[in-house]
Amino acid sequence: MKIITVGAGPSGLYVSQLLSRQGHEVLVIEEHDTIGEPVQCAGLVSSTFADTYGSSSVLNVIDGAHVHCCDVSFDLVRTGVASVLDRAAFDASFSNGIDIERGNRVDEIRVAGGSYLVSTPAATHEADIVIGADGPSSFVRSTMGFPSDITFYGACQQRVRAKGDVDDAMVTVDLKRPFFSWAIPEGDGIVRIGTVGTVSSLERFKSRFGFEGSIIDRTGGIIPVGKCSLIRGGAFLLGDAAAQTKPLSGGGLSFGLRAAEFLAEAIGQGDPCRYYHRWNAEFGREMSLGRSIRKMYENMSENDLVKVMSILAEKRERLEQEADFDMHATIARILFSTPRFYPVFGKAMATLVG
């Protein structure tokens, strides 16, 4: 079959690579000239993910986090829990052996008989299947009418050569709704400092935690959180285009690559619905619970948020032992095992229902 993937991010490249190995004729269309640029991701992944998909792209290994929220602070430590990726190198590692049309944006998709005609300013291509892996503002999703319920959050990040000493083994997280701010050390005094919010809030975070220094580069992006149909005829959505991101952290690499495996398997078996069923079986409950926790987090009072964070601080040893970097339902289980959480939960639910 002829397959066109729109978007050369990691999930789009990976599914294209898998489908090419099956013998399909795959073309990837990417609007940018260089794979992996611009970087729109913090690049912090679990070490399990790095070992599976990108160990050659690891810049630094992380042993834990300094966690802050209002006047609550605590450390979580687990040796080698996470890895910091060189995103440009990571993305490029999936591009080998794939036909990629770079520097062209898809501006039209039409159905012609049993095929799709996908057009860019340079050419029109015919395909049996179209895969939209074209990010949060997906042209494929909007043009082809995929039903969705997605909230978009703007994020900004700087790479900074810090003036002071940097603990290369620990990330710093400061919970500021609707998400948080972060400092992720690459090593050699270089730190990725970002926030979901404005540049001014990013500067306040830098000043508060002593991450000021010379700015190497700046980037920004959009985090999609919500739900979306994955299949519409012979068209599919994947990765950020399908809001396949963790509702609590916004990270999308691990979910996106796993979804790419499900999609390639479904197409290979000639059973498109298998894509949805595999995704829902592995991630449906996690996504639903994560979205519910996110709504509570965004709507609870600051006093109740402090109570929740105080519980987690008390349970930090259990968090260190049981928490899963990619599957955040563990946090809910720990909270629900603590009776003091129930009044806070009840108030949060009443706010949401009301």
C-alpha positions in Angstrom: 0.0 0.0 0.0 1.0 3.6 -0.5 1.1 5.5 2.8 1.7 9.1 3.5 2.7 10.3 7.0 2.3 14.0 7.6 4.9 15.1 10.2 8.5 13.9 10.8 8.5 13.9 14.6 9.5 10.8 16.4 6.1 9.1 16.3 5.6 9.8 12.6 9.1 8.7 11.7 8.9 5.5 13.9 5.5 4.4 12.4 6.9 5.1 8.9 10.0 3.0 9.7 7.9 0.1 11.0 5.5 0.2 8.0 8.5 0.4 5.5 9.8 -2.8 7.0 6.5 -4.4 6.3 7.0 -3.6 2.6 4.7 -0.6 2.3 5.6 2.4 0.1 5.8 5.2 2.7 6.4 8.9 2.1 6.9 11.3 5.0 6.1 15.0 4.4 7.7 17.4 6.8 7.3 21.2 6.8 10.7 21.9 8.3 14.1 21.4 6.5 15.9 19.7 9.4 14.6 16.6 11.3 14.4 17.3 15.1 14.3 21.1 14.7 12.8 23.2 16.1 13.0 21.4 19.5 9.6 21.5 21.2 10.1 19.1 24.0 11.9 19.1 27.4 13.5 15.7 26.4 13.2 14.1 29.8 12.2 10.4 29.6 12.3 7.4 31.8 15.5 5.4 31.6 13.5 2.4 30.5 12.2 4.4 27.5 15.8 5.6 26.7 17.1 2.0 26.9 14.4 0.8 24.6 14.3 3.6 22.0 17.2 5.9 22.2 20.2 5.1 24.4 22.6 6.6 21.9 20.9 10.0 22.3 21.2 10.2 26.1 23.1 13.3 27.3 22.6 12.9 31.1 21.2 10.5 33.6 18.9 11.8 36.4 18.6 10.4 39.9 15.6 12.3 41.2 13.8 15.6 41.6 13.6 18.5 43.9 9.8 19.1 44.2 8.3 22.4 45.3 4.7 23.6 45.6 3.8 26.7 47.6 5.6 26.2 50.9 6.0 22.4 50.6 9.3 21.1 49.4 10.7 17.5 49.3 13.1 15.4 47.3 12.4 12.2 45.4 15.4 10.0 44.8 15.8 6.9 42.6 19.1 6.2 41.0 19.0 6.4 37.2 15.2 7.0 37.1 15.3 9.2 34.0 17.4 10.3 31.1 17.9 13.6 29.2 17.8 13.2 25.4 19.5 15.1 22.6 16.1 15.5 20.8 17.6 16.4 17.4 19.8 13.3 17.5 16.9 11.2 18.8 14.5 12.2 16.1 17.1 11.8 13.4 17.8 8.2 14.5 14.4 7.2 13.2 14.8 8.7 9.8 17.2 6.2 8.3 15.9 4.5 5.1 12.7 6.6 4.9 11.6 8.7 2.0 11.1 12.2 3.4 9.9 15.3 1.6 11.3 18.1 3.7 10.5 21.8 3.7 7.0 21.4 2.5 3.7 21.9 4.3 0.6 19.9 3.4 -2.1 22.4 2.4 -4.8 20.1 1.0 -6.1 16.6 1.5 -8.8 15.3 -0.8 -10.6 12.0 -1.1 -10.6 10.7 -4.7 -12.4 7.4 -5.1 -10.8 5.0 -2.6 -7.6 7.0 -2.3 -6.3 10.3 -0.8 -4.7 13.1 -2.7 -2.2 14.9 -0.5 -0.9 18.2 -1.8 1.9 20.5 -0.9 3.1 23.6 -2.8 5.6 21.3 -4.6 3.5 18.3 -5.6 0.4 16.1 -5.2 0.8 12.6 -3.9 -1.7 9.7 -4.0 -2.0 7.4 -1.0 -4.2 4.6 0.3 -3.6 5.6 3.9 -2.8 9.0 5.5 -1.3 9.2 9.0 -1.5 12.6 10.7 1.5 12.8 13.0 1.7 16.6 12.5 1.6 17.8 16.1 -0.9 19.6 18.4 -2.2 21.9 15.6 -2.7 19.0 13.3 -3.8 19.9 9.8 -4.9 16.3 9.2 -7.1 16.4 12.3 -8.9 19.6 11.4 -9.1 19.0 7.6 -10.4 15.5 7.9 -12.9 16.2 10.6 -11.6 14.0 13.5 -13.9 14.6 16.5 -11.8 15.8 19.4 -12.0 17.5 22.8 -8.6 18.9 23.5 -7.3 21.7 25.7 -4.0 23.4 24.5 -1.4 24.7 26.8 1.5 27.0 25.7 5.0 26.3 27.0 8.3 28.0 26.7 11.8 26.8 27.4 15.4 28.1 27.4 18.7 26.4 27.4 20.9 28.3 29.9 24.5 28.0 30.8 24.0 28.6 34.5 26.2 31.0 36.5 26.2 28.9 39.7 26.8 25.3 40.5 24.2 22.8 39.1 23.4 19.4 40.5 23.5 17.4 37.3 21.7 14.4 38.9 18.5 16.2 40.0 15.7 18.0 38.1 13.8 20.8 39.8 10.1 21.0 39.6 7.9 23.9 40.9 4.2 23.2 40.7 2.4 26.3 39.3 -1.0 25.8 37.8 -2.0 24.8 35.2 1.2 22.7 35.0 4.6 23.4 36.5 8.0 24.9 35.8 11.1 22.7 35.4 14.9 22.8 35.3 16.5 19.8 33.6 20.3 19.5 33.7 22.0 18.4 30.4 25.4 18.3 32.1 28.4 20.6 32.0 26.4 23.4 33.6 23.8 23.6 30.9 20.1 23.5 32.0 16.8 23.3 30.2 14.5 25.7 32.0 10.9 25.8 31.1 7.3 26.5 32.1 3.8 26.1 30.9 2.9 29.7 31.0 4.5 33.0 30.1 8.1 34.1 29.7 7.8 36.3 32.7 6.8 33.3 34.9 9.8 31.5 33.5 12.1 34.3 34.5 10.6 34.3 38.0 11.3 30.6 38.3 14.9 31.1 37.2 15.5 33.9 39.7 13.9 32.0 42.6 15.9 28.8 42.2 19.2 30.4 41.0 19.2 29.2 37.4 20.1 32.5 35.9 22.9 32.6 33.3 23.6 33.1 29.6 20.8 31.9 27.3 22.0 29.5 24.6 18.7 29.2 22.8 14.9 29.6 23.2 12.0 27.4 22.1 8.3 27.0 22.7 5.5 24.7 21.9 1.9 23.6 22.6 0.9 20.7 24.9 -2.4 19.0 23.9 -4.4 17.4 26.7 -7.7 15.7 26.0 -9.2 13.0 23.8 -9.5 12.5 20.1 -10.8 9.9 17.6 -7.9 8.0 16.2 -9.4 6.6 13.0 -11.5 8.1 10.2 -11.8 5.9 7.1 -8.2 5.3 5.9 -6.8 8.2 7.9 -5.2 7.9 11.3 -4.0 10.3 14.0 -0.8 9.6 16.0 1.2 11.3 18.8 0.5 14.9 19.7 -2.0 15.2 16.8 -4.1 12.6 18.7 -3.4 14.2 22.1 -1.5 11.0 23.1 0.2 12.9 25.9 0.4 12.3 29.6 -2.3 14.5 31.1 -0.3 15.4 34.2 3.1 16.1 32.8 2.3 16.7 29.1 5.0 14.4 27.9 4.3 12.6 24.7 7.3 10.6 23.6 6.6 7.3 25.4 2.9 7.3 24.6 3.5 8.4 21.0 6.1 5.7 20.1 4.0 3.0 21.8 1.0 4.1 19.7 3.1 4.0 16.6 3.7 0.3 17.3 0.0 -0.3 17.7 -0.8 1.5 14.5 1.8 -0.3 12.4 0.6 -3.6 13.8 -3.0 -2.7 12.9 -2.2 -1.7 9.4 0.0 -4.7 8.9 -2.8 -7.0 10.0 -5.4 -5.2 7.9 -7.5 -4.4 11.0 -7.6 -0.6 11.5 -9.8 -0.9 14.6 -7.0 -2.8 16.3 -5.2 0.4 16.6 -7.9 1.9 18.8 -8.4 -1.3 20.8 -4.7 -1.7 21.6 -4.3 2.0 22.6 -7.4 1.9 24.8 -6.4 -1.4 26.5 -3.0 -0.1 27.4 -3.6 3.6 28.0 -7.3 4.2 28.2 -7.7 4.0 32.0 -4.4 5.9 32.6 -5.5 8.8 30.3 -9.0 9.0 31.8 -7.7 9.0 35.3 -5.0 11.5 34.4 -7.5 13.9 32.9 -9.7 13.7 36.0 -6.7 14.4 38.3 -5.7 17.3 36.1 -9.1 18.9 36.4 -9.0 18.6 40.2 -5.5 20.0 40.3 -6.5 23.0 38.2 -9.6 23.7 40.3 -8.8 23.0 43.9 -8.0 25.8 46.3 -4.3 26.5 47.1 -5.0 25.4 50.7 -6.2 22.0 49.5 -3.3 21.7 47.0 -0.9 22.3 49.9 -2.6 19.5 51.8 -2.2 17.1 48.9 1.5 17.9 48.4 2.0 17.5 52.2 0.6 14.0 51.9 2.9 13.2 49.0 5.8 14.6 51.0 5.0 12.2 53.8 4.7 9.3 51.4 7.9 10.1 49.4 9.5 6.8 50.3 6.6 5.0 48.8 6.6 7.3 45.8 10.3 6.5 45.3 9.6 2.8 45.4 6.3 2.5 43.5 5.8 5.6 41.3 6.0 5.0 37.5 7.7 7.7 35.5 5.3 7.2 32.6 2.1 5.9 34.2 0.9 8.4 36.8 -2.0 6.4 38.2 0.3 5.3 41.0 0.1 8.8 42.5 -3.7 8.4 42.7 -3.4 5.0 44.4 -1.0 6.5 47.0 -3.3 9.4 47.7 -6.4 7.2 48.0 -4.6 5.0 50.5 -4.4 8.1 52.8 -7.7 8.9 54.7 -6.7 12.6 55.0 -7.0 12.9 51.2 -10.8 12.1 51.1 -12.1 15.4 52.3 -9.9 17.2 49.8 -11.1 14.8 47.0 -14.7 15.4 48.0 -14.4 19.2 47.8 -12.6 18.9 44.4 -15.3 16.7 43.0 -18.0 19.0 44.3 -16.3 21.9 42.5 -16.1 20.0 39.3 -19.7 18.8 39.4 -21.0 22.1 40.5 
